[in-house]
Amino acid sequence: MKQKAILVAMIMMVAVCLGAVVPVQATYSKDVTTTWIVPGDETIGVTYPTGEIQITFPATGKNFTDLNATGQTPLLAALNVTNQGNQALKIEARWTEDFPAGVDRVNISVDDNTNATLKVYSSANETTNQTLKASLADDGYVNLWFWTTGTEVAQTAGADKTFRIYSSPA
């Protein structure tokens, strides 16, 4: 009998508790829009798979054709650009000033070591942005191979020119 009384008391207590959590129909409601704002991150990283610290063209004379960047091989690119942001990025690049006199062009192969993806920077367009990759996925990367051609290039101990890489939302 005592157990029956305890069981009835427990059932009544559960019923009271459940009644407290049963939703009540409201007579008025209002929806509120919730928005998450996550700023776009266009950060890129640049590395030299060859172990170099810059792109160098070691000419042995004043005339050269398709001279490879130092350390570059058919399987090892001279430069690697990585998307470290949180969105797909468009990757563009240009030189910030004219090539040294006599340097006719620099060819850049994108993603592979072939002419299929070749970008040509000549003495007429070296300071103009060119798209290297239209859409580089976040956490993605692109490899770049460099070659240069020059005619009657003046002797120099090193004519440093800046190659600027830009990123923007794809």
C-alpha positions in Angstrom: 0.0 0.0 0.0 2.8 2.4 0.9 4.5 1.6 -2.4 1.3 2.4 -4.3 1.0 5.8 -2.5 4.6 6.6 -3.4 4.0 5.6 -7.1 0.9 7.8 -7.3 2.8 10.7 -5.7 5.6 10.3 -8.3 3.2 10.2 -11.2 1.5 13.3 -10.0 4.8 15.1 -9.6 5.9 14.1 -13.1 2.5 15.3 -14.5 3.0 18.7 -12.7 6.5 19.0 -14.1 5.5 18.1 -17.6 2.7 20.6 -17.4 5.3 23.3 -16.7 7.3 22.5 -19.9 4.3 22.0 -22.3 4.5 25.0 -24.6 1.7 27.5 -24.4 0.2 28.9 -27.6 1.2 32.6 -27.7 -1.3 35.1 -29.0 1.4 37.2 -30.6 4.8 36.3 -32.1 7.6 38.2 -34.0 10.3 36.6 -36.1 13.8 38.0 -35.8 16.4 37.7 -38.5 19.7 36.4 -37.3 22.9 37.1 -39.3 26.4 35.8 -39.0 29.0 38.2 -40.4 32.3 36.6 -41.1 34.8 38.9 -42.8 36.5 37.6 -45.9 40.2 36.8 -45.5 42.4 37.3 -48.6 45.6 36.2 -47.0 48.2 34.5 -49.2 51.5 32.9 -48.4 54.5 32.6 -50.7 57.2 30.0 -50.5 60.2 29.0 -52.6 60.1 25.2 -53.1 63.7 25.4 -54.5 65.0 26.7 -51.1 65.9 30.0 -52.7 64.9 33.3 -51.1 64.0 35.1 -54.3 63.6 34.4 -58.1 67.1 34.6 -59.7 68.0 34.2 -63.3 71.7 33.2 -63.5 72.6 34.2 -67.1 76.1 33.2 -68.3 76.1 35.8 -71.0 74.3 38.9 -72.3 72.0 36.8 -74.6 69.8 34.1 -73.2 66.6 32.2 -74.2 64.2 30.5 -71.8 66.6 30.7 -68.9 65.2 28.9 -65.8 65.0 30.4 -62.4 67.6 29.1 -60.1 66.8 25.7 -58.6 63.7 25.2 -60.7 63.3 21.8 -62.3 60.5 20.3 -64.4 59.0 18.9 -61.2 60.0 21.7 -58.8 58.4 25.1 -59.2 60.3 28.3 -58.4 57.4 29.8 -56.4 54.3 28.5 -54.6 51.4 30.7 -53.7 49.0 29.4 -51.0 45.5 30.7 -50.2 45.6 31.1 -46.4 42.2 32.9 -46.3 38.7 31.7 -45.9 37.4 32.1 -49.4 38.3 31.4 -53.0 40.8 34.0 -54.3 41.8 35.5 -57.7 45.6 35.6 -57.9 47.1 38.4 -60.1 50.7 39.6 -60.4 52.9 42.2 -62.1 56.3 43.7 -61.9 56.3 47.1 -60.1 58.8 48.6 -62.6 60.2 47.9 -66.0 62.5 45.0 -66.8 66.2 45.7 -67.1 67.2 46.9 -70.6 67.4 44.0 -73.0 65.2 41.6 -71.0 62.6 40.8 -73.6 60.2 38.7 -71.6 59.5 36.5 -68.6 57.3 33.5 -69.0 55.4 32.0 -66.1 53.8 28.6 -66.2 50.9 28.2 -63.8 50.1 24.9 -62.1 52.3 22.8 -64.4 55.5 23.0 -66.2 54.0 23.3 -69.7 53.0 26.0 -72.2 49.3 25.2 -71.6 49.0 27.7 -68.8 51.7 30.2 -69.9 51.5 33.8 -68.9 53.9 36.1 -70.8 55.2 39.3 -69.4 57.0 41.3 -72.1 58.8 44.6 -71.9 55.5 46.1 -73.1 53.3 44.7 -70.3 55.5 43.8 -67.3 53.8 46.4 -65.1 50.3 45.3 -66.0 48.4 42.8 -63.8 47.8 39.4 -65.3 45.5 36.8 -63.7 47.6 33.8 -62.7 44.7 31.9 -61.2 41.0 32.9 -61.6 39.9 31.0 -58.5 42.2 29.5 -55.9 40.2 27.6 -53.3 40.8 28.3 -49.7 43.6 26.1 -48.5 44.6 25.6 -52.1 47.9 26.5 -53.7 49.3 27.2 -57.1 52.9 26.5 -58.4 54.7 28.9 -60.7 57.6 28.2 -63.0 59.7 31.1 -64.4 61.8 31.5 -67.6 63.3 34.6 -69.1 64.7 35.6 -72.5 67.0 38.6 -73.1 69.1 40.1 -75.9 72.2 42.3 -75.3 71.4 42.6 -71.6 74.0 44.8 -69.9 76.3 43.1 -67.4 75.0 43.5 -63.8 75.8 42.1 -60.4 72.0 41.9 -59.8 69.2 44.1 -61.0 66.5 43.5 -58.4 62.9 44.1 -59.6 59.8 43.5 -57.5 57.2 40.9 -58.6 54.0 41.8 -56.8 51.4 39.2 -56.2 47.8 40.3 -55.5 44.8 38.5 -54.1 41.1 39.5 -54.2 37.8 37.6 -53.8 37.3 35.3 -56.8 
